[in-house]
Every structure is written in structure tokens, then in C-alpha cells.
């Protein structure tokens, strides 16, 4: 176990960013993000949109170790 990582998760302020998404909940996640059901045609395009959403989140300068202790991407 990496003791530095363990200590940070145990003691630091912040949160775990859970960005995992199953196919069943993806339409709702996109809708909450502002993308309506009719904005994509099929699963492949839907998953491309959720990938773009995640990319935007994790490439933000705010997505760093100051606020985020870890992330789940699945």
C-alpha cells in the first residue's frame, strides 16, 4: 500500500469523483448534463457523448489533487 496515498485519503479534505456509468443510467446522466434523449442516435453516439463529458471534467484545471482524492472511471 502506498502510505502517502492512504494518508491523503484518510486525512485530507476532498472527495472521490465517481465518474463510472452503466448503460442503463447514462441517458439520465446526460440529461442532467443538459443533453436530451433526442440529441443522439443510438448507444454508440450516447457513449461518445458521455466520454466527451468525462473528458471535459477530468481535463479541467480544477480536477486536481487539491480537491479530488481519487476517481472512479469505468
C-alpha positions in Angstrom: 0.0 0.0 0.0 1.2 3.5 -0.8 1.3 5.2 2.6 1.2 8.7 1.2 -2.0 8.0 -0.8 -3.5 6.2 2.2 -2.8 9.1 4.4 -4.2 11.6 1.9 -7.5 9.7 1.6 -7.7 9.2 5.3 -6.9 12.7 6.4 -7.3 15.3 3.6 -10.4 17.2 2.8 -11.9 16.4 -0.6 -13.9 13.7 -2.3 -13.7 10.7 -4.6 -15.0 11.6 -8.1 -17.2 8.7 -9.2 -17.5 9.0 -12.9 -18.4 5.4 -13.7 -21.5 4.9 -15.7 -23.5 1.9 -16.7 -25.5 1.9 -19.9 -28.8 2.0 -18.1 -28.1 5.2 -16.2 -26.2 7.0 -19.0 -29.3 8.7 -20.6 -30.2 10.2 -17.2 -26.6 11.4 -16.6 -26.5 13.0 -20.0 -29.9 14.7 -19.4 -28.7 16.1 -16.1 -25.6 17.4 -18.0 -28.0 19.1 -20.4 -28.1 16.7 -23.3 -31.6 15.5 -24.1 -32.5 12.0 -25.3 -33.1 13.0 -28.9 -29.7 14.6 -29.2 -28.0 11.3 -30.1 -28.9 8.4 -32.3 -28.1 5.1 -30.6 -25.8 3.7 -27.9 -22.5 4.4 -29.7 -23.2 8.1 -30.0 -24.6 8.2 -26.5 -21.4 6.7 -25.1 -19.3 9.1 -27.2 -21.2 11.9 -25.6 -20.6 10.6 -22.1 -16.9 10.1 -22.9 -16.7 13.7 -24.0 -18.4 14.8 -20.8 -15.9 12.9 -18.7 -13.0 14.2 -20.7 -14.2 17.7 -20.1 -14.4 17.1 -16.4 -11.0 15.3 -15.9 -9.1 17.8 -18.1 -10.4 20.8 -16.1 -7.7 22.5 -14.1 -9.9 22.2 -11.1 -9.7 18.4 -11.4 -6.6 18.0 -9.3 -5.3 16.7 -6.1 -6.3 19.8 -4.1 -10.0 18.8 -4.1 -10.2 15.3 -5.5 -8.7 12.5 -3.6 -9.3 9.9 -6.2 -11.6 9.0 -9.1 -13.5 6.0 -10.4 -13.7 5.7 -14.2 -15.4 2.6 -15.6 
